[in-house]
């Protein structure tokens, strides 16, 4: 099983952006429903 470093990096960034998005949604409500 080969670990793809780029794939791991993508998942890490996705988790970080998702957490940031959750924080922003708590403050701004649901203004941005895109993405």
N, CA, C and O atoms as a printed pandas DataFrame, in Angstrom:
     atom_number atom_name residue_name chain_id  residue_number  x_coord  y_coord  z_coord
0              1         N          UNK        A               1    0.863   -1.196    0.000
1              2        CA          UNK        A               1    0.000    0.000    0.000
2              3         C          UNK        A               1    0.893    1.238    0.000
3              4         O          UNK        A               1    1.699    1.437    0.909
4              5         N          UNK        A               2    0.739    2.063   -1.030
5              6        CA          UNK        A               2    1.586    3.241   -1.156
6              7         C          UNK        A               2    0.834    4.461   -0.652
7              8         O          UNK        A               2   -0.302    4.709   -1.056
8              9         N          UNK        A               3    1.463    5.216    0.221
9             10        CA          UNK        A               3    0.827    6.415    0.761
10            11         C          UNK        A               3    1.148    7.592   -0.150
11            12         O          UNK        A               3    2.312    7.878   -0.431
12            13         N          UNK        A               4    0.100    8.267   -0.606
13            14        CA          UNK        A               4    0.287    9.409   -1.489
14            15         C          UNK        A               4    0.379   10.671   -0.645
15            16         O          UNK        A               4   -0.595   11.073   -0.009
16            17         N          UNK        A               5    1.554   11.295   -0.640
17            18        CA          UNK        A               5    1.762   12.479    0.202
18            19         C          UNK        A               5    0.824   13.608   -0.206
19            20         O          UNK        A               5    0.310   14.342    0.639
20            21         N          UNK        A               6    0.608   13.738   -1.524
21            22        CA          UNK        A               6   -0.265   14.817   -1.996
22            23         C          UNK        A               6   -1.697   14.578   -1.517
23            24         O          UNK        A               6   -2.409   15.519   -1.164
24            25         N          UNK        A               7   -2.108   13.312   -1.511
25            26        CA          UNK        A               7   -3.465   12.990   -1.063
26            27         C          UNK        A               7   -3.622   13.315    0.418
27            28         O          UNK        A               7   -4.640   13.866    0.836
28            29         N          UNK        A               8   -2.601   12.970    1.210
29            30        CA          UNK        A               8   -2.652   13.276    2.645
30            31         C          UNK        A               8   -2.745   14.778    2.851
31            32         O          UNK        A               8   -3.533   15.262    3.662
32            33         N          UNK        A               9   -1.917   15.516    2.094
33            34        CA          UNK        A               9   -1.913   16.970    2.233
34            35         C          UNK        A               9   -3.292   17.529    1.881
35            36         O          UNK        A               9   -3.782   18.453    2.531
36            37         N          UNK        A              10   -3.920   16.949    0.831
37            38        CA          UNK        A              10   -5.246   17.411    0.422
38            39         C          UNK        A              10   -6.249   17.185    1.548
39            40         O          UNK        A              10   -7.069   18.058    1.836
40            41         N          UNK        A              11   -6.188   16.031    2.176
41            42        CA          UNK        A              11   -7.136   15.737    3.259
42            43         C          UNK        A              11   -6.900   16.651    4.451
43            44         O          UNK        A              11   -7.854   17.109    5.080
44            45         N          UNK        A              12   -5.635   16.920    4.767
45            46        CA          UNK        A              12   -5.334   17.814    5.887
46            47         C          UNK        A              12   -5.890   19.205    5.611
47            48         O          UNK        A              12   -6.519   19.809    6.480
48            49         N          UNK        A              13   -5.657   19.712    4.401
49            50        CA          UNK        A              13   -6.156   21.050    4.045
50            51         C          UNK        A              13   -7.677   21.054    4.086
51            52         O          UNK        A              13   -8.286   22.020    4.545
52            53         N          UNK        A              14   -8.293   19.970    3.606
53            54        CA          UNK        A              14   -9.753   19.886    3.610
54            55         C          UNK        A              14  -10.284   19.948    5.034
55            56         O          UNK        A              14  -11.274   20.630    5.299
56            57         N          UNK        A              15   -9.632   19.240    5.955
57            58        CA          UNK        A              15  -10.069   19.264    7.352
58            59         C          UNK        A              15   -9.921   20.660    7.940
59            60         O          UNK        A              15  -10.809   21.143    8.642
60            61         N          UNK        A              16   -8.782   21.313    7.647
61            62        CA          UNK        A              16   -8.541   22.655    8.185
62            63         C          UNK        A              16   -9.575   23.631    7.636
63            64         O          UNK        A              16  -10.152   24.415    8.390
64            65         N          UNK        A              17   -9.810   23.586    6.327
65            66        CA          UNK        A              17  -10.773   24.503    5.717
66            67         C          UNK        A              17  -12.172   24.217    6.251
67            68         O          UNK        A              17  -12.959   25.138    6.471
68            69         N          UNK        A              18  -12.483   22.929    6.461
69            70        CA          UNK        A              18  -13.808   22.582    6.970
70            71         C          UNK        A              18  -13.993   23.145    8.379
71            72         O          UNK        A              18  -15.065   23.648    8.713
72            73         N          UNK        A              19  -12.939   23.058    9.212
73            74        CA          UNK        A              19  -13.033   23.586   10.571
74            75         C          UNK        A              19  -13.166   25.107   10.525
75            76         O          UNK        A              19  -13.967   25.686   11.259
76            77         N          UNK        A              20  -12.378   25.753    9.662
77            78        CA          UNK        A              20  -12.484   27.208    9.513
78            79         C          UNK        A              20  -13.888   27.578    9.055
79            80         O          UNK        A              20  -14.473   28.544    9.544
80            81         N          UNK        A              21  -14.426   26.809    8.118
81            82        CA          UNK        A              21  -15.764   27.081    7.606
82            83         C          UNK        A              21  -16.795   26.945    8.716
83            84         O          UNK        A              21  -17.732   27.739    8.797
84            85         N          UNK        A              22  -16.628   25.943    9.569
85            86        CA          UNK        A              22  -17.557   25.761   10.682
86            87         C          UNK        A              22  -17.491   26.962   11.619
87            88         O          UNK        A              22  -18.526   27.460   12.061
88            89         N          UNK        A              23  -16.284   27.428   11.923
89            90        CA          UNK        A              23  -16.134   28.587   12.802
90            91         C          UNK        A              23  -16.783   29.812   12.174
91            92         O          UNK        A              23  -17.475   30.570   12.854
92            93         N          UNK        A              24  -16.561   30.008   10.868
93            94        CA          UNK        A              24  -17.129   31.166   10.185
94            95         C          UNK        A              24  -18.647   31.082   10.167
95            96         O          UNK        A              24  -19.329   32.095   10.325
96            97         N          UNK        A              25  -19.179   29.882    9.975
97            98        CA          UNK        A              25  -20.627   29.723    9.929
98            99         C          UNK        A              25  -21.246   30.047   11.284
99           100         O          UNK        A              25  -22.350   30.587   11.348
100          101         N          UNK        A              26  -20.552   29.724   12.351
101          102        CA          UNK        A              26  -21.086   30.021   13.677
102          103         C          UNK        A              26  -21.164   31.528   13.891
103          104         O          UNK        A              26  -22.075   32.013   14.562
104          105         N          UNK        A              27  -20.211   32.274   13.322
105          106        CA          UNK        A              27  -20.183   33.719   13.533
106          107         C          UNK        A              27  -21.088   34.441   12.542
107          108         O          UNK        A              27  -21.791   35.380   12.916
108          109         N          UNK        A              28  -21.077   34.009   11.279
109          110        CA          UNK        A              28  -21.795   34.739   10.232
110          111         C          UNK        A              28  -23.136   34.102    9.915
111          112         O          UNK        A              28  -23.848   34.583    9.033
112          113         N          UNK        A              29  -23.493   33.048   10.601
113          114        CA          UNK        A              29  -24.729   32.364   10.266
114          115         C          UNK        A              29  -24.538   31.583    8.977
115          116         O          UNK        A              29  -23.477   30.995    8.768
116          117         N          UNK        A              30  -25.542   31.565    8.111
117          118        CA          UNK        A              30  -25.420   30.816    6.861
118          119         C          UNK        A              30  -25.427   31.768    5.673
119          120         O          UNK        A              30  -26.248   31.621    4.768
120          121         N          UNK        A              31  -24.533   32.731    5.664
121          122        CA          UNK        A              31  -24.485   33.679    4.548
122          123         C          UNK        A              31  -23.959   32.985    3.299
123          124         O          UNK        A              31  -24.532   33.126    2.218
124          125         N          UNK        A              32  -22.870   32.237    3.445
125          126        CA          UNK        A              32  -22.269   31.572    2.285
126          127         C          UNK        A              32  -22.738   30.130    2.227
127          128         O          UNK        A              32  -22.334   29.303    3.044
128          129         N          UNK        A              33  -23.599   29.830    1.251
129          130        CA          UNK        A              33  -24.041   28.447    1.109
130          131         C          UNK        A              33  -23.341   27.803   -0.072
131          132         O          UNK        A              33  -23.543   26.618   -0.338
132          133         N          UNK        A              34  -22.522   28.560   -0.784
133          134        CA          UNK        A              34  -21.766   27.989   -1.899
134          135         C          UNK        A              34  -20.552   27.263   -1.356
135          136         O          UNK        A              34  -20.071   27.553   -0.260
136          137         N          UNK        A              35  -20.056   26.296   -2.156
137          138        CA          UNK        A              35  -18.890   25.511   -1.703
138          139         C          UNK        A              35  -19.268   24.912   -0.367
139          140         O          UNK        A              35  -18.466   24.201    0.240
